[in-house]
Amino acid sequence: MHSRAGIATTRSTPPIPPRVERLAIIRNWTVARDGDGFRRVVVSPKPRRIMALQPIHWLLDHDAVVIAAGGGGIPVTVAADGRTRCGVEAVIDKDLCSALLAADIDADLLLIATDVDAVYADWHTPCERVLQEVSVAGLRSMSFPAGSMGPKVEAACEFVLRTGRPAVIGSLDRIEAMASGTAGTRVVCA
């Protein structure tokens, strides 16, 4: 991996269009190829804390359906005074943020909905197989793509390790079956 003018490239990467390179230099951005085009990339720190737990707890206590952490949240840092918060140019992973939130609200189960029916070992190979129930150690001994299943697997593992409760990864259209334990990949402590 090489970096020129804030542009991540490899030796086999086609040339960067001059307008993309100019924009990266002017704005001090890092850009990377995304399909046929380019996109700006920023750091993705691991979420450490959910800032608004009190109103989330209040809503849950009043039987509201709460939608939170869907985009991973807005990353902030706290200034030296301990009170002032400043936004930072970063992206918080939605799966890791959801796992943190689920643990913080004492959820019984973490469901991670995706576009595949389960986690697969040896995905897209002749040895491909569905993982129906797997331990954190078992999952962590395998490798999963960073841009797709990797963060979901890591989030499930984080939740299970922090709470001792299971997490399930599977298809959105099977969410009820995932909750009942009859679909998806169930991640457990041991």
N, C-alpha and C positions, 0 to 999 in steps of 0.2 A: 504494500500500500504506500503510495506516494502522496504528498500534499503540495499543491501549487496554488497560490492565491486563494487559500481556503477551500480548495476543491479536492475532495477525496478521489483518487484515481488508482487504477492498477495498470500494469504494462499493457494489458489487452483492451483497456478502455478506449473507445473511439475519441477523437479530439473533442475538446470542449468548445461549444460555440462562443465566439468572442463576446456576444452580448451577455451570456451567462457569467463568463469570467469577469467582465467589467462590473456587473452588478455585485458579484461576490466581493470584489476588491472595494468598491465604493461603500458598501454596507457592512463590510467586515464580517461576512457570512461564510459559513461552510456549506457547500452544496454537494449533493451526491446524485448520481444517476438514479432515476426511478422510471423503469420501463424505457420508453422512447424519449423521455424528458429528464428534467432535473428538479430537485426539490431542496429546500433549505433543511439542514439537519442541525439539531441542538442536542445538548447533553440530556441524559435521562437518569437523573439520580433516583435512588431507591427512596420511596416515601418513608418518612420517619414518624409522622404524627398527623392525625386528622384534626383540623383546627376547630370545627364547629360541631363537636359531639353533643353538646347540651341540647341544641334544638332538634337534632336527630333523635336523641333519646325521648324528648318530649313528644315528638310526632309519633314515634313507635308506641309510647305509653298511651296515646290517644287513638290507637288503631288506624293510623294513617299509612298509606302506601308511600314509602319514602324512596325517591330516586336520588342517589348521591354517588359521587365518585365515578360517574359513567365515563368521563373523559380523562380520568386520572386526577382531576383537580388542578388548581392553579398553584404552581410552585412558588413558595416565598421563603425568604430568609428573615431572621429576626436581627434587628440592629443591636448595637452594643448596649443601648439603654434597656433592652429586654422587653420592650413593648412595641416599638415601631416595626412594622412588617413591610418588606419591599418585594415586589414581584421580580422573578428572575427569568431569563430566557432559557427555558428548559421544558421538557415534557415529562410528566409523571406517568408511568405505566399504569393503565387502568386496571389491569389484573392484580398487580401488586398493591395498588391503592384499595381495591375492593377487598382483598384478603386482610389488609390492615383494618379497614373499617369493620368487616365481619367479626374479627377478633375483638375489636374495641367495644362493639355492641353486644358481645357475648352470644353470637349466632350459634345455633345448634349445628348448622351445616353451611358450607360454602358451595354454591353452584356457579360454575363458570360455563356460560353458554357460548358456543362457537359454531362454526359452519360444518364441522365434522362430527360424526356420531360418538367418537371416543378418542382416546390417545392410542396411537399405534406404535409398536416397536418396529424398527426397520421399515419405516414408512416408504412407500414407492419402491420396494425391492421385492424379489420373489419370496423372501422370508417374512414379509409383512404380516403382523398379527395384532389383534385387538388386545389391549390390556384392560381386563374387566375390573380387577381389584389388585392394587399394587401398593407396596409400602413406600414411604418417603425414600428410604435407602435404595430400594429397587429403581425408583424413577431417577434418582440422582446418579445412578450408575450408568444411565443412558444419556444420549445427547439428542437435543431437539433444536430445531431452527430458531435462532434468536428473534426473527421477525414474525413468527407465528405461534407455534406451540410452546416454545421455550418459556416465555413469560407466564403462560397459563400454568404450566407444570410447576414453575418456581413459586408462583402465587399459591397454588394448592398446597405445596410442600410447606411453605411458610405458615399458612393457616393451621395445618394439621400439627406441626411442631409447636406452635404457640398455644394451641387450645386443647390438643389431644382429640379433637373431633374430626370427622371425615370431611373431605371435599370431593366434589364430583365434577368432572369435565366432560361435556358432551354437547350434542346438538340442541339448539334452541327449540326446535319443533318436538323434542322429546323431554322438555323440562319437567313435566309432571312425573314421568317415568324415572328421570334422574333423581328427583326428590324422594321417590319411593324405593330407590335402590335397584331398579330393574333396567336401567340404561346408563350409558356413559362409562367413564372410568372412575372408579371409586378409589380415592387415595386415603390410606390409613397409616397410623403410626408404625405398626410392625406387622 
